[in-house]
Amino acid sequence: MISANVEKRRGISILAGIAVLLLAAPSFAVTVDLVAKKFTTAMPDGAVVNMWGFAADTGQACDETAGWVPGPALSVTLPDTLTVNLRNCLDEPASIVIAGQKAVLAPVFAPPDAQGRQRATSFTGTAGPSGGTSQYTWTGLKPGTHLYESGTQPQIQVQMGLYGALNVYPAVGLAYPGVPFDNEVVLLYSEIDKALHEAVAGGKYGSSCSNPPCTMTSTIDYKANYFLIDGLPFQEGQAALNAGSSGQTTLLRFLNAGLRTHIPTLHNGGYMKLIAEDGNLYPYPKEQYSVLLPAGKTVDALWNPPADGAFPLFDSTRQATDGIPGSVMLAYLQAGAASSNTPPAANSQIVNTNEDTATPITLTGSDGDGNPLTYALVAGSGPANGTLSGAAPNLSYTPNANYFGPDSFRFTVNDGQSTSNEATVSITVNSVNDAPGFTAGPNQAVTQPAGAQSVPNWATGISSGPANESAQTVSFLVSNNNNALFSAQPAVSPAGTLTYTPAAGASGSATVTAQAQDNGGTANGGVDTSAPQIFTITVNPEPASDLIFADGFESGNFSAWNAEQDPGGQNDLNVTAAAALTGGFGMAATIDDNTGMWVMSNTPANETRYRARFRFDPNSVPMTNGNAFFIMTARSGNNNTGVDVVRIEFARFAGIYHVRAVSRTDAGGYKNGAWQTVPDSPVVFEFDWAASTAAGANNGYLTFWIDGVQKTSSTGIDSDTLRIESARLGPLSGIDTGTRGTVYFDDFVSRRLNYIGP
């Protein structure tokens, strides 16, 4: 067996001793001894990370763990075959597969589940844990750059570090048939998720942990902390990779053993000629200064350095971990003799500011030689949503008006001899809520009795703020200095409709303050309310020429009425709080015999048009079915003289309360309206009576409403000789012995013309 210790280093890939052995080996076979074992590696921030890796097997003990690097770079020149003898020092099985190369595989499967399904745990046969061995052979190798890696539980073992590079040459000095090169550099990209490595090393990865439970169950939450090229995170002063000299052709072998896509980008080094990927030669090369390198991908590129010097090769995805010195993915390609100058480094940083607020930014960099640095912004790199002012490194960033969200720009530093990597200033502009706004409508004025008021589009131009706050909702905060003026306080809807209801009988003026409020909050000094808009609502009293009489019993007595009729002096008619149907008091009429009772107003003055409205509550009073009695009458004389011109009659039929309006005619008869059902709860009755205008005109009428809804209208009444001089309120007459209990009256209003309403 031909055995070789494979040397892997950053720079030109070298297989020490192999070329000489191959010249003397008639078997055309390369045999390599590798060991899979545990390692540790130190990161620039001082963290020590547990790793697994392949190393040249020199018979070393399994417990030697220091100094992880990716597996040694293996080199084979066709028509050689490749045999790898693997010794496994890990605590679980391991194997080796090479993506894109043909091999005889022997997959390993887990036991069938309850449904008979099997899951592969390894793509090929394994070397058992704790010293097990296995041999793997590849024939008919395909030229190019390839990843070799563990084929066993690769989602874990590859991420733990079991990977390396394989370079296959069709002949010495050729990358592919007909593609010569002078020098080569292996650039193996990968990452480390420290949490994943800690979970695997501590036995807390997977789904079968005992208490405490596993800390990670899959790599779906993979989050890299360190970004490596050839197993090393970038550090200031790190040696450049030897890439030949200007005038020569250097083969750059890019490999990605990580889980994240990277884009190696050559800065100030001209173009690379991309010739192949995954060992497949392109029919037409592509000239680019960057390489798209997804997970598991290999790409071969030819580069002719334009001059001697150190050329930065950085990952333009700009994946980096804030505050960790090794997080940036950067290497330098050295063409020609290395300069004694240490390339400078530009430092990325994160900046926060609030919307519409400028913030100072001081760019920073470092140089191992202590040379003075100059700073330059990368053209076209931003910021896209703000502006920079000042002279680098002392800048000021001002976000665009009303903008919030991410922004960034890039810069480099130069020490007079070389230019650094591109560093990123990542900016977060915090949202600051802008005040909403609206245009207030005019002052309002209504005259009693007014009822509920609605003014559409009173507020106009309603806005939650600038366009990028248009998704916010706007409501209104409304207050006033005279709440007693309203039974329903003023309010403004999100659509701008002003609503309010004056209290019955109230008059006066209120100063109202309205503010728009959005739901954007006040974080970071935001404002969610508009400037106050002030207007007035004036409620004028009912005109004296229209109002006849009104009393809501709020005085606590009957002083507003001309007379009280309480036969027998039994104190059955009282003003009480319990009887209040609106306000604080109402009239309670207790029926304990067949004698009627009422209060009377002589205010009407020979009225030919008369309206009256009052509130009534049956209060579940027991009544004989068919019994009917009057609860309000309008009469043709004062002081209980004359006749009833209008009667409101209350009855019970089949256990249900009813009411109707009755009108007298000149002939002495009565025209009855239809009976209407009444609930056993507070209700509002209103009627409008008018005498006929002349003898024989027969155009008198009586219209009746319940709770604001017109129920009956008796027309064609001959009533030109009738006038109304008084009104009586209470259970008047017609009471029989089956009717006993207390009923309630409240809020009596009479007027000549205007509808009163509930």
C-alpha positions, 0 to 999 in steps of 0.5 A: 500500500502506498501511504502518504501524509498529506500536507494541507496549508493555505495557499498553493495546494501541495501533496508532499511526496506524492508526485515522486511516488506516483512517477514510480508507482505502476499501480496508478493508485493513490492511497491515503490514510485518514483519521476522523476524530475530535478537535478543538479550535480557538476563535479570535474572540477567545472562544474554543469550539469543539470540532470534528475533522479528518486528518492524516493518520499517523497512528496518533491517539484518538484523544489528541484534539488540538488544532483543527483544520479542514481535511488535508487537500488530496491531489490525484493525477489521472489515470490514478485511482484513489483509495482512502483508508479511514480510521474512526475515533469518533463516538459514532459511525463515520464515512467518506463520500465525494460529490460528483465522483462515481463510487460503489456505495453501500447505504446504511438504513435505520430500522423500519418505522411503524409503517415499514419505512426506512430512512438512510443514515449513511450514503455508504458503508461506515467505519464504526465508532471508537476505532473502527475502520473502512476502505473507500475506492474511487476509479475513473475520477473526473478532473476538477475540484471536489469536496470530500465529506462524511456521508453519514448523518451529513447534516451534522457531521459535515457541519462539525468539520468532516470535509476537505478538498480533492483536486483531480488533474487530467495531467500535470500542469492542467486543470482540465484537458487543454486548460494549463495553469502555473499556480493554484490556490485552494479556497475552502469556505465554511462557517461555524454555528457555535450553538450547534457545535456545543449541542452536538458535543454536549449530547444535546442535539436531536430528538432523543435527549433525556431531561433536560431536553435537547437544545437543538433538534435540527439545523433549520435554525442554523446561525453562523457565528464564525466565517472561515476560509481554509479553516481560519477566520480572518484576523488583522495581520494574517498572511496573504495566500501565495498566488504566484506572480503577475504575468502567470496564470493562477488556478483558484479552486473555490469550495463551499462546505458550509450551509450559507451561500457566499460570493467571493469577490476580487477587489482591484484585481481585475476579472477572474475567468470562471471555467468550471463548476462541480468538475464540469467544464463550461463550454464558454468561460465567464469573466467576472470579478465575483463567484456565486458559491452556494452550499456544496458547490465548487467553482474553478477560475483562472486569474492573471494578477494585473500586478504584484501585490496583495488583492482582497478577496471578500464575501460580498454577501457581507455576512458577519457577526457584530462584535466578533473579530473573526466574523468577516470572511476575507482573504488576501491573494499575494501576487509576487513577493509579499510586501512587508506592509500589513494590509489595513482592515476596515471595521464594519459597524451598526448604527441606530437613529430615529426617523427624521433624525441625523446621527454622527458616524465615525468610520474606523479601521486599523493597520498593523504597521501603524500607518496613517489611514485614509477613508473612501466610500465605495461608489454606488454602495449607498446609503439608498434611503438617506444622505451622508455629509461631512468628510470621511471618517467623520460623517453625518447620516440623515435619513430621507424624510419620514423614512424608517427601516434599514439602510447601509453603505460601504467603505474602505481604508488605505494605508498608502500601500494597499486598500482594505476589504470593504466594510459595511455600516449597517443603519437602522432607522427606527420608526417615529410616529408622525402626528395625524391630522384633520380639518375641523368643520364649522361650529354647530347650533340646533334649536330644541327639541333637537333630538339626535344630530348627525353631521356627515363629513364634519371632519375632512382631510383625515390623515394618519400621517405621511404615506408610509403610515397610511396603514394606521387607523385613525379615531377621534378623542372628543371632550367638552366643558358642558356634559349636562347639555347632552344626553349623548356626548359629542363624538366624531367617527373615523369617517369624520361624522360628528354626532351628539344629542342635546338633553331634553329641555337643555339649552346653552353652549359647550366648547368642544375639543377634538383630536385625531389619534392614530394607532402608531404609538409614541415609541422613540418620541412619536406623536399619536395625536393631532393638535386640538381643534376647538369648536362650539355646539350651541343648543337654543331653547325651544321658541316660546311661540311654539312651546306650550308647556313642558315638565319632566318633574325634575323639580320633585313636585307638581308646581309646574302644573295648574292642578293636581287631582288625587281623589280621597286624599290618599296620596296616590299621585306622587313625584318619585325617583323610582318613576323616572323614565328620563332624568331623575324624577317621574310621576307615579300613579298608584291605582288602588280604587276605581277613582281616576287621578291626574295633573292638569295644565291650563297653558293651552290657549284656544289652540287649533293645532296641538301636539303632546308627547309623554313617556309612559311605563305600564310597570306590569300593572294588573288589568282586567282583560278588556278594561280600558281607561284614559291616560291623557286627555286634551280638553276644550275648557280650563280647570276640568271643564269642557269636553275631551277633544283628544283622548289617549286610551290604554287597555289590555286584551288577551293579556297584552297591553294596547293603546289608541288615540281618539278624536272628537267631532263637532257632532259630539261623537268620537273617531277612534284610531286602531288599537296598537300593542304596547310593550310592558316597558317604558314607551313614548306616545306623541300625537298631533291634532288639528281642527278643521279649518272651516265649517264643512271643510272636514280636514281636521286630523289626529296622527299618533306615534309610538316611540317615534314611529307613526302608527295611525292617522285619522283624517277627514274629521269635522272639528272646526268648532273645537279648541284645546284649552287644557291637558290632563295626565294620569289614569283618568277614568274607566278604571275597573276593579281588576286594575290595581297597581302603579304606573309611571309618567314622565317628560311631558311636552306640548307645542303647537307646530314642530314634531317633538320626537322620542 
